[in-house]
Amino acid sequence: KDDFFCSDIAFFFIDIDNFGYINSILGYQEGNSIIKKFSEILKSRYDKHYIARLSADEFLILYLFDNNELNLEEELS
């Protein structure tokens, strides 16, 4: 994360579709457990980047990369 001012930044916006349905079927406690597990996966996968939870089922990743679009394209595929 020390490279923040030396890197290009991409924004990854993640919205878990129909998460309200999961909460209504499994209950809010189980839904919260799923969200926590998902955030742990994001943290482990993008540990060198910045992750924010915007709302109940929306996340934003500030993805730092070194001006190499090929690496970014590989990350997105």
Salt bridges, closest charged atoms under 4 A:
GLU75 OE2 - ARG45 NH2 2.62
